[in-house]
Each structure stands twice: as structure tokens, then as C-alpha cells.
Amino acid sequence: MVESTIQIPTSVYIIVGTLVIANIGTILTILTFIFKGGMFVAETRGGITDAKETGVRAHKRIDKFEKQSLTEGEA
């Protein structure tokens, strides 16, 4: 019987290993980008909500002063 063993050169292992590590790095980079993008959107929405609430509170105070000035002006 003839035994045929294929000898794979070390450089092939190095190339395949480099490609695998590069792909893992790319996947981690994309996941990090998605996470940071989601955090940015969440912070932006929170800031918009806070600004709206502040505006509503300010208008409520202004409305109180306008009602007081209207009733004082009529008297």
C-alpha cells in the first residue's frame, strides 16, 4: 500500500489564521459601531424628551403669569 500524506506548508496555516483573526476583528468592529450608534440614538431621544418637558414646564409658568396680568389689567 502506498501512503500518501499531504504536507500543508506552514505559510498556509499562517495565512488562514490571519484571515480568521481579521474577520473576527471586523465583526467586533461592526458590533461596536452598532452598539455606539444605538447609544447615541438613545441619548438623543432622551435629550429631546428632556427638552420637550422643559418647554412644557416653561409654557405652564408663562401661562400663569399671562393669566395673572390679564386679570390684574381688567381690575
mmCIF file as gemmi writes it, N, C-alpha and C atoms, coordinates in Angstrom:
data_model
loop_
_atom_site.group_PDB
_atom_site.id
_atom_site.type_symbol
_atom_site.label_atom_id
_atom_site.label_alt_id
_atom_site.label_comp_id
_atom_site.label_asym_id
_atom_site.label_entity_id
_atom_site.label_seq_id
_atom_site.pdbx_PDB_ins_code
_atom_site.Cartn_x
_atom_site.Cartn_y
_atom_site.Cartn_z
_atom_site.occupancy
_atom_site.B_iso_or_equiv
_atom_site.pdbx_formal_charge
_atom_site.auth_seq_id
_atom_site.auth_asym_id
_atom_site.pdbx_PDB_model_num
ATOM 1 N N . MET Axp A 1 ? 0.831 -1.182 0 1 0 ? 1 A 1
ATOM 2 C CA . MET Axp A 1 ? 0 0 0 1 0 ? 1 A 1
ATOM 3 C C . MET Axp A 1 ? 0.874 1.243 0 1 0 ? 1 A 1
ATOM 4 N N . VAL Axp A 2 ? 0.368 2.176 -0.711 1 0 ? 2 A 1
ATOM 5 C CA . VAL Axp A 2 ? 1.095 3.441 -0.799 1 0 ? 2 A 1
ATOM 6 C C . VAL Axp A 2 ? 0.389 4.46 0.089 1 0 ? 2 A 1
ATOM 7 N N . GLU Axp A 3 ? 1.156 4.987 1.039 1 0 ? 3 A 1
ATOM 8 C CA . GLU Axp A 3 ? 0.591 6.013 1.902 1 0 ? 3 A 1
ATOM 9 C C . GLU Axp A 3 ? 0.901 7.37 1.304 1 0 ? 3 A 1
ATOM 10 N N . SER Axp A 4 ? -0.158 8.139 1.114 1 0 ? 4 A 1
ATOM 11 C CA . SER Axp A 4 ? 0.067 9.494 0.606 1 0 ? 4 A 1
ATOM 12 C C . SER Axp A 4 ? -0.415 10.487 1.674 1 0 ? 4 A 1
ATOM 13 N N . THR Axp A 5 ? 0.516 11.132 2.26 1 0 ? 5 A 1
ATOM 14 C CA . THR Axp A 5 ? 0.184 12.164 3.235 1 0 ? 5 A 1
ATOM 15 C C . THR Axp A 5 ? 0.465 13.508 2.602 1 0 ? 5 A 1
ATOM 16 N N . ILE Axp A 6 ? -0.506 14.349 2.721 1 0 ? 6 A 1
ATOM 17 C CA . ILE Axp A 6 ? -0.356 15.682 2.129 1 0 ? 6 A 1
ATOM 18 C C . ILE Axp A 6 ? 0.288 16.585 3.167 1 0 ? 6 A 1
ATOM 19 N N . GLN Axp A 7 ? 1.336 17.206 2.783 1 0 ? 7 A 1
ATOM 20 C CA . GLN Axp A 7 ? 2.043 18.141 3.652 1 0 ? 7 A 1
ATOM 21 C C . GLN Axp A 7 ? 1.574 19.556 3.309 1 0 ? 7 A 1
ATOM 22 N N . ILE Axp A 8 ? 0.902 20.188 4.275 1 0 ? 8 A 1
ATOM 23 C CA . ILE Axp A 8 ? 0.46 21.57 4.078 1 0 ? 8 A 1
ATOM 24 C C . ILE Axp A 8 ? 1.544 22.473 4.638 1 0 ? 8 A 1
ATOM 25 N N . PRO Axp A 9 ? 2.001 23.406 3.828 1 0 ? 9 A 1
ATOM 26 C CA . PRO Axp A 9 ? 3.062 24.294 4.31 1 0 ? 9 A 1
ATOM 27 C C . PRO Axp A 9 ? 2.588 25.198 5.46 1 0 ? 9 A 1
ATOM 28 N N . THR Axp A 10 ? 3.514 25.591 6.27 1 0 ? 10 A 1
ATOM 29 C CA . THR Axp A 10 ? 3.213 26.449 7.42 1 0 ? 10 A 1
ATOM 30 C C . THR Axp A 10 ? 2.639 27.779 6.984 1 0 ? 10 A 1
ATOM 31 N N . SER Axp A 11 ? 3.059 28.293 5.845 1 0 ? 11 A 1
ATOM 32 C CA . SER Axp A 11 ? 2.57 29.593 5.377 1 0 ? 11 A 1
ATOM 33 C C . SER Axp A 11 ? 1.06 29.57 5.139 1 0 ? 11 A 1
ATOM 34 N N . VAL Axp A 12 ? 0.519 28.421 4.73 1 0 ? 12 A 1
ATOM 35 C CA . VAL Axp A 12 ? -0.937 28.326 4.533 1 0 ? 12 A 1
ATOM 36 C C . VAL Axp A 12 ? -1.652 28.486 5.876 1 0 ? 12 A 1
ATOM 37 N N . TYR Axp A 13 ? -1.128 27.842 6.911 1 0 ? 13 A 1
ATOM 38 C CA . TYR Axp A 13 ? -1.724 27.988 8.235 1 0 ? 13 A 1
ATOM 39 C C . TYR Axp A 13 ? -1.658 29.444 8.71 1 0 ? 13 A 1
ATOM 40 N N . ILE Axp A 14 ? -0.546 30.081 8.444 1 0 ? 14 A 1
ATOM 41 C CA . ILE Axp A 14 ? -0.39 31.485 8.846 1 0 ? 14 A 1
ATOM 42 C C . ILE Axp A 14 ? -1.388 32.366 8.107 1 0 ? 14 A 1
ATOM 43 N N . ILE Axp A 15 ? -1.561 32.15 6.813 1 0 ? 15 A 1
ATOM 44 C CA . ILE Axp A 15 ? -2.498 32.952 6.022 1 0 ? 15 A 1
ATOM 45 C C . ILE Axp A 15 ? -3.933 32.731 6.503 1 0 ? 15 A 1
ATOM 46 N N . VAL Axp A 16 ? -4.313 31.472 6.697 1 0 ? 16 A 1
ATOM 47 C CA . VAL Axp A 16 ? -5.674 31.171 7.162 1 0 ? 16 A 1
ATOM 48 C C . VAL Axp A 16 ? -5.909 31.755 8.55 1 0 ? 16 A 1
ATOM 49 N N . GLY Axp A 17 ? -4.952 31.637 9.435 1 0 ? 17 A 1
ATOM 50 C CA . GLY Axp A 17 ? -5.076 32.211 10.776 1 0 ? 17 A 1
ATOM 51 C C . GLY Axp A 17 ? -5.222 33.716 10.735 1 0 ? 17 A 1
ATOM 52 N N . THR Axp A 18 ? -4.445 34.365 9.881 1 0 ? 18 A 1
ATOM 53 C CA . THR Axp A 18 ? -4.541 35.818 9.74 1 0 ? 18 A 1
ATOM 54 C C . THR Axp A 18 ? -5.913 36.228 9.233 1 0 ? 18 A 1
ATOM 55 N N . LEU Axp A 19 ? -6.44 35.492 8.265 1 0 ? 19 A 1
ATOM 56 C CA . LEU Axp A 19 ? -7.771 35.804 7.739 1 0 ? 19 A 1
ATOM 57 C C . LEU Axp A 19 ? -8.857 35.618 8.8 1 0 ? 19 A 1
ATOM 58 N N . VAL Axp A 20 ? -8.753 34.562 9.58 1 0 ? 20 A 1
ATOM 59 C CA . VAL Axp A 20 ? -9.742 34.315 10.636 1 0 ? 20 A 1
ATOM 60 C C . VAL Axp A 20 ? -9.703 35.432 11.671 1 0 ? 20 A 1
ATOM 61 N N . ILE Axp A 21 ? -8.523 35.808 12.109 1 0 ? 21 A 1
ATOM 62 C CA . ILE Axp A 21 ? -8.392 36.88 13.108 1 0 ? 21 A 1
ATOM 63 C C . ILE Axp A 21 ? -8.879 38.204 12.54 1 0 ? 21 A 1
ATOM 64 N N . ALA Axp A 22 ? -8.581 38.489 11.272 1 0 ? 22 A 1
ATOM 65 C CA . ALA Axp A 22 ? -9.047 39.723 10.646 1 0 ? 22 A 1
ATOM 66 C C . ALA Axp A 22 ? -10.573 39.754 10.573 1 0 ? 22 A 1
ATOM 67 N N . ASN Axp A 23 ? -11.188 38.63 10.244 1 0 ? 23 A 1
ATOM 68 C CA . ASN Axp A 23 ? -12.648 38.578 10.182 1 0 ? 23 A 1
ATOM 69 C C . ASN Axp A 23 ? -13.28 38.751 11.554 1 0 ? 23 A 1
ATOM 70 N N . ILE Axp A 24 ? -12.679 38.147 12.563 1 0 ? 24 A 1
ATOM 71 C CA . ILE Axp A 24 ? -13.194 38.326 13.925 1 0 ? 24 A 1
ATOM 72 C C . ILE Axp A 24 ? -13.077 39.797 14.321 1 0 ? 24 A 1
ATOM 73 N N . GLY Axp A 25 ? -11.967 40.421 13.981 1 0 ? 25 A 1
ATOM 74 C CA . GLY Axp A 25 ? -11.794 41.843 14.268 1 0 ? 25 A 1
ATOM 75 C C . GLY Axp A 25 ? -12.824 42.696 13.549 1 0 ? 25 A 1
ATOM 76 N N . THR Axp A 26 ? -13.125 42.355 12.314 1 0 ? 26 A 1
ATOM 77 C CA . THR Axp A 26 ? -14.128 43.098 11.554 1 0 ? 26 A 1
ATOM 78 C C . THR Axp A 26 ? -15.505 42.946 12.18 1 0 ? 26 A 1
ATOM 79 N N . ILE Axp A 27 ? -15.85 41.741 12.587 1 0 ? 27 A 1
ATOM 80 C CA . ILE Axp A 27 ? -17.149 41.507 13.218 1 0 ? 27 A 1
ATOM 81 C C . ILE Axp A 27 ? -17.259 42.292 14.525 1 0 ? 27 A 1
ATOM 82 N N . LEU Axp A 28 ? -16.21 42.283 15.336 1 0 ? 28 A 1
ATOM 83 C CA . LEU Axp A 28 ? -16.227 43.045 16.584 1 0 ? 28 A 1
ATOM 84 C C . LEU Axp A 28 ? -16.336 44.545 16.319 1 0 ? 28 A 1
ATOM 85 N N . THR Axp A 29 ? -15.668 45.028 15.282 1 0 ? 29 A 1
ATOM 86 C CA . THR Axp A 29 ? -15.756 46.443 14.932 1 0 ? 29 A 1
ATOM 87 C C . THR Axp A 29 ? -17.175 46.819 14.536 1 0 ? 29 A 1
ATOM 88 N N . ILE Axp A 30 ? -17.815 45.988 13.747 1 0 ? 30 A 1
ATOM 89 C CA . ILE Axp A 30 ? -19.189 46.27 13.316 1 0 ? 30 A 1
ATOM 90 C C . ILE Axp A 30 ? -20.142 46.236 14.515 1 0 ? 30 A 1
ATOM 91 N N . LEU Axp A 31 ? -19.976 45.26 15.404 1 0 ? 31 A 1
ATOM 92 C CA . LEU Axp A 31 ? -20.825 45.189 16.591 1 0 ? 31 A 1
ATOM 93 C C . LEU Axp A 31 ? -20.629 46.408 17.487 1 0 ? 31 A 1
ATOM 94 N N . THR Axp A 32 ? -19.387 46.863 17.633 1 0 ? 32 A 1
ATOM 95 C CA . THR Axp A 32 ? -19.11 48.055 18.428 1 0 ? 32 A 1
ATOM 96 C C . THR Axp A 32 ? -19.768 49.277 17.806 1 0 ? 32 A 1
ATOM 97 N N . PHE Axp A 33 ? -19.685 49.395 16.489 1 0 ? 33 A 1
ATOM 98 C CA . PHE Axp A 33 ? -20.303 50.514 15.784 1 0 ? 33 A 1
ATOM 99 C C . PHE Axp A 33 ? -21.817 50.508 15.99 1 0 ? 33 A 1
ATOM 100 N N . ILE Axp A 34 ? -22.444 49.357 15.891 1 0 ? 34 A 1
ATOM 101 C CA . ILE Axp A 34 ? -23.896 49.26 16.083 1 0 ? 34 A 1
ATOM 102 C C . ILE Axp A 34 ? -24.267 49.633 17.521 1 0 ? 34 A 1
ATOM 103 N N . PHE Axp A 35 ? -23.481 49.159 18.487 1 0 ? 35 A 1
ATOM 104 C CA . PHE Axp A 35 ? -23.747 49.474 19.889 1 0 ? 35 A 1
ATOM 105 C C . PHE Axp A 35 ? -23.627 50.97 20.148 1 0 ? 35 A 1
ATOM 106 N N . LYS Axp A 36 ? -22.547 51.57 19.657 1 0 ? 36 A 1
ATOM 107 C CA . LYS Axp A 36 ? -22.346 53.004 19.883 1 0 ? 36 A 1
ATOM 108 C C . LYS Axp A 36 ? -23.411 53.825 19.163 1 0 ? 36 A 1
ATOM 109 N N . GLY Axp A 37 ? -23.807 53.378 17.979 1 0 ? 37 A 1
ATOM 110 C CA . GLY Axp A 37 ? -24.884 54.074 17.264 1 0 ? 37 A 1
ATOM 111 C C . GLY Axp A 37 ? -26.186 54.008 18.038 1 0 ? 37 A 1
ATOM 112 N N . GLY Axp A 38 ? -26.484 52.852 18.613 1 0 ? 38 A 1
ATOM 113 C CA . GLY Axp A 38 ? -27.687 52.711 19.429 1 0 ? 38 A 1
ATOM 114 C C . GLY Axp A 38 ? -27.647 53.58 20.667 1 0 ? 38 A 1
ATOM 115 N N . MET Axp A 39 ? -26.498 53.661 21.305 1 0 ? 39 A 1
ATOM 116 C CA . MET Axp A 39 ? -26.363 54.522 22.481 1 0 ? 39 A 1
ATOM 117 C C . MET Axp A 39 ? -26.556 55.986 22.106 1 0 ? 39 A 1
ATOM 118 N N . PHE Axp A 40 ? -26.019 56.386 20.959 1 0 ? 40 A 1
ATOM 119 C CA . PHE Axp A 40 ? -26.172 57.77 20.502 1 0 ? 40 A 1
ATOM 120 C C . PHE Axp A 40 ? -27.644 58.097 20.274 1 0 ? 40 A 1
ATOM 121 N N . VAL Axp A 41 ? -28.35 57.195 19.623 1 0 ? 41 A 1
ATOM 122 C CA . VAL Axp A 41 ? -29.775 57.419 19.354 1 0 ? 41 A 1
ATOM 123 C C . VAL Axp A 41 ? -30.553 57.493 20.663 1 0 ? 41 A 1
ATOM 124 N N . ALA Axp A 42 ? -30.242 56.615 21.61 1 0 ? 42 A 1
ATOM 125 C CA . ALA Axp A 42 ? -30.937 56.628 22.899 1 0 ? 42 A 1
ATOM 126 C C . ALA Axp A 42 ? -30.689 57.934 23.644 1 0 ? 42 A 1
ATOM 127 N N . GLU Axp A 43 ? -29.445 58.405 23.646 1 0 ? 43 A 1
ATOM 128 C CA . GLU Axp A 43 ? -29.131 59.662 24.321 1 0 ? 43 A 1
ATOM 129 C C . GLU Axp A 43 ? -29.811 60.84 23.631 1 0 ? 43 A 1
ATOM 130 N N . THR Axp A 44 ? -29.872 60.8 22.307 1 0 ? 44 A 1
ATOM 131 C CA . THR Axp A 44 ? -30.523 61.878 21.57 1 0 ? 44 A 1
ATOM 132 C C . THR Axp A 44 ? -32.013 61.907 21.879 1 0 ? 44 A 1
ATOM 133 N N . ARG Axp A 45 ? -32.647 60.751 21.879 1 0 ? 45 A 1
ATOM 134 C CA . ARG Axp A 45 ? -34.077 60.704 22.196 1 0 ? 45 A 1
ATOM 135 C C . ARG Axp A 45 ? -34.332 61.18 23.62 1 0 ? 45 A 1
ATOM 136 N N . GLY Axp A 46 ? -33.454 60.789 24.551 1 0 ? 46 A 1
ATOM 137 C CA . GLY Axp A 46 ? -33.595 61.247 25.931 1 0 ? 46 A 1
ATOM 138 C C . GLY Axp A 46 ? -33.445 62.758 26.035 1 0 ? 46 A 1
ATOM 139 N N . GLY Axp A 47 ? -32.511 63.32 25.28 1 0 ? 47 A 1
ATOM 140 C CA . GLY Axp A 47 ? -32.314 64.766 25.286 1 0 ? 47 A 1
ATOM 141 C C . GLY Axp A 47 ? -33.505 65.498 24.701 1 0 ? 47 A 1
ATOM 142 N N . ILE Axp A 48 ? -34.087 64.944 23.646 1 0 ? 48 A 1
ATOM 143 C CA . ILE Axp A 48 ? -35.257 65.565 23.033 1 0 ? 48 A 1
ATOM 144 C C . ILE Axp A 48 ? -36.435 65.53 24.002 1 0 ? 48 A 1
ATOM 145 N N . THR Axp A 49 ? -36.614 64.408 24.668 1 0 ? 49 A 1
ATOM 146 C CA . THR Axp A 49 ? -37.698 64.287 25.646 1 0 ? 49 A 1
ATOM 147 C C . THR Axp A 49 ? -37.504 65.29 26.771 1 0 ? 49 A 1
ATOM 148 N N . ASP Axp A 50 ? -36.286 65.423 27.262 1 0 ? 50 A 1
ATOM 149 C CA . ASP Axp A 50 ? -35.996 66.379 28.334 1 0 ? 50 A 1
ATOM 150 C C . ASP Axp A 50 ? -36.266 67.802 27.87 1 0 ? 50 A 1
ATOM 151 N N . ALA Axp A 51 ? -35.877 68.128 26.639 1 0 ? 51 A 1
ATOM 152 C CA . ALA Axp A 51 ? -36.116 69.479 26.114 1 0 ? 51 A 1
ATOM 153 C C . ALA Axp A 51 ? -37.609 69.763 25.988 1 0 ? 51 A 1
ATOM 154 N N . LYS Axp A 52 ? -38.364 68.767 25.537 1 0 ? 52 A 1
ATOM 155 C CA . LYS Axp A 52 ? -39.819 68.955 25.428 1 0 ? 52 A 1
ATOM 156 C C . LYS Axp A 52 ? -40.441 69.187 26.792 1 0 ? 52 A 1
ATOM 157 N N . GLU Axp A 53 ? -40.031 68.393 27.767 1 0 ? 53 A 1
ATOM 158 C CA . GLU Axp A 53 ? -40.576 68.554 29.117 1 0 ? 53 A 1
ATOM 159 C C . GLU Axp A 53 ? -40.225 69.92 29.688 1 0 ? 53 A 1
ATOM 160 N N . THR Axp A 54 ? -39.024 70.386 29.452 1 0 ? 54 A 1
ATOM 161 C CA . THR Axp A 54 ? -38.612 71.705 29.924 1 0 ? 54 A 1
ATOM 162 C C . THR Axp A 54 ? -39.447 72.787 29.263 1 0 ? 54 A 1
ATOM 163 N N . GLY Axp A 55 ? -39.684 72.639 27.974 1 0 ? 55 A 1
ATOM 164 C CA . GLY Axp A 55 ? -40.508 73.623 27.259 1 0 ? 55 A 1
ATOM 165 C C . GLY Axp A 55 ? -41.936 73.652 27.783 1 0 ? 55 A 1
ATOM 166 N N . VAL Axp A 56 ? -42.488 72.49 28.079 1 0 ? 56 A 1
ATOM 167 C CA . VAL Axp A 56 ? -43.854 72.434 28.611 1 0 ? 56 A 1
ATOM 168 C C . VAL Axp A 56 ? -43.92 73.114 29.969 1 0 ? 56 A 1
ATOM 169 N N . ARG Axp A 57 ? -42.933 72.846 30.827 1 0 ? 57 A 1
ATOM 170 C CA . ARG Axp A 57 ? -42.908 73.488 32.146 1 0 ? 57 A 1
ATOM 171 C C . ARG Axp A 57 ? -42.789 75.001 32.014 1 0 ? 57 A 1
ATOM 172 N N . ALA Axp A 58 ? -41.96 75.464 31.1 1 0 ? 58 A 1
ATOM 173 C CA . ALA Axp A 58 ? -41.779 76.906 30.914 1 0 ? 58 A 1
ATOM 174 C C . ALA Axp A 58 ? -43.073 77.545 30.428 1 0 ? 58 A 1
ATOM 175 N N . HIS Axp A 59 ? -43.763 76.9 29.509 1 0 ? 59 A 1
ATOM 176 C CA . HIS Axp A 59 ? -45.009 77.469 28.997 1 0 ? 59 A 1
ATOM 177 C C . HIS Axp A 59 ? -46.097 77.481 30.055 1 0 ? 59 A 1
ATOM 178 N N . LYS Axp A 60 ? -46.1 76.491 30.927 1 0 ? 60 A 1
ATOM 179 C CA . LYS Axp A 60 ? -47.083 76.492 32.011 1 0 ? 60 A 1
ATOM 180 C C . LYS Axp A 60 ? -46.849 77.68 32.933 1 0 ? 60 A 1
ATOM 181 N N . ARG Axp A 61 ? -45.585 77.981 33.223 1 0 ? 61 A 1
ATOM 182 C CA . ARG Axp A 61 ? -45.285 79.132 34.08 1 0 ? 61 A 1
ATOM 183 C C . ARG Axp A 61 ? -45.66 80.433 33.38 1 0 ? 61 A 1
ATOM 184 N N . ILE Axp A 62 ? -45.36 80.511 32.075 1 0 ? 62 A 1
ATOM 185 C CA . ILE Axp A 62 ? -45.691 81.721 31.323 1 0 ? 62 A 1
ATOM 186 C C . ILE Axp A 62 ? -47.203 81.92 31.288 1 0 ? 62 A 1
ATOM 187 N N . ASP Axp A 63 ? -47.935 80.841 31.088 1 0 ? 63 A 1
ATOM 188 C CA . ASP Axp A 63 ? -49.397 80.93 31.061 1 0 ? 63 A 1
ATOM 189 C C . ASP Axp A 63 ? -49.938 81.453 32.383 1 0 ? 63 A 1
ATOM 190 N N . LYS Axp A 64 ? -49.362 81.017 33.51 1 0 ? 64 A 1
ATOM 191 C CA . LYS Axp A 64 ? -49.803 81.514 34.821 1 0 ? 64 A 1
ATOM 192 C C . LYS Axp A 64 ? -49.591 83.019 34.92 1 0 ? 64 A 1
ATOM 193 N N . PHE Axp A 65 ? -48.437 83.51 34.462 1 0 ? 65 A 1
ATOM 194 C CA . PHE Axp A 65 ? -48.155 84.938 34.531 1 0 ? 65 A 1
ATOM 195 C C . PHE Axp A 65 ? -49.069 85.725 33.587 1 0 ? 65 A 1
ATOM 196 N N . GLU Axp A 66 ? -49.362 85.164 32.436 1 0 ? 66 A 1
ATOM 197 C CA . GLU Axp A 66 ? -50.253 85.849 31.498 1 0 ? 66 A 1
ATOM 198 C C . GLU Axp A 66 ? -51.66 85.951 32.062 1 0 ? 66 A 1
ATOM 199 N N . LYS Axp A 67 ? -52.137 84.874 32.7 1 0 ? 67 A 1
ATOM 200 C CA . LYS Axp A 67 ? -53.473 84.917 33.3 1 0 ? 67 A 1
ATOM 201 C C . LYS Axp A 67 ? -53.521 85.942 34.415 1 0 ? 67 A 1
ATOM 202 N N . GLN Axp A 68 ? -52.432 86.014 35.213 1 0 ? 68 A 1
ATOM 203 C CA . GLN Axp A 68 ? -52.399 86.994 36.329 1 0 ? 68 A 1
ATOM 204 C C . GLN Axp A 68 ? -52.374 88.407 35.768 1 0 ? 68 A 1
ATOM 205 N N . SER Axp A 69 ? -51.613 88.647 34.73 1 0 ? 69 A 1
ATOM 206 C CA . SER Axp A 69 ? -51.533 90.006 34.185 1 0 ? 69 A 1
ATOM 207 C C . SER Axp A 69 ? -52.843 90.389 33.517 1 0 ? 69 A 1
ATOM 208 N N . LEU Axp A 70 ? -53.55 89.446 32.917 1 0 ? 70 A 1
ATOM 209 C CA . LEU Axp A 70 ? -54.828 89.747 32.298 1 0 ? 70 A 1
ATOM 210 C C . LEU Axp A 70 ? -55.879 90.09 33.353 1 0 ? 70 A 1
ATOM 211 N N . THR Axp A 71 ? -55.903 89.316 34.449 1 0 ? 71 A 1
ATOM 212 C CA . THR Axp A 71 ? -56.891 89.6 35.491 1 0 ? 71 A 1
ATOM 213 C C . THR Axp A 71 ? -56.556 90.881 36.232 1 0 ? 71 A 1
ATOM 214 N N . GLU Axp A 72 ? -55.288 91.216 36.392 1 0 ? 72 A 1
ATOM 215 C CA . GLU Axp A 72 ? -54.904 92.463 37.045 1 0 ? 72 A 1
ATOM 216 C C . GLU Axp A 72 ? -55.188 93.649 36.142 1 0 ? 72 A 1
ATOM 217 N N . GLY Axp A 73 ? -55.033 93.463 34.85 1 0 ? 73 A 1
ATOM 218 C CA . GLY Axp A 73 ? -55.266 94.564 33.909 1 0 ? 73 A 1
ATOM 219 C C . GLY Axp A 73 ? -56.732 94.909 33.799 1 0 ? 73 A 1
ATOM 220 N N . GLU Axp A 74 ? -57.603 93.95 33.997 1 0 ? 74 A 1
ATOM 221 C CA . GLU Axp A 74 ? -59.042 94.21 33.892 1 0 ? 74 A 1
ATOM 222 C C . GLU Axp A 74 ? -59.562 94.907 35.125 1 0 ? 74 A 1
ATOM 223 N N . ALA Axp A 75 ? -58.936 94.682 36.272 1 0 ? 75 A 1
ATOM 224 C CA . ALA Axp A 75 ? -59.436 95.235 37.543 1 0 ? 75 A 1
ATOM 225 C C . ALA Axp A 75 ? -59.167 96.69 37.69 1 0 ? 75 A 1
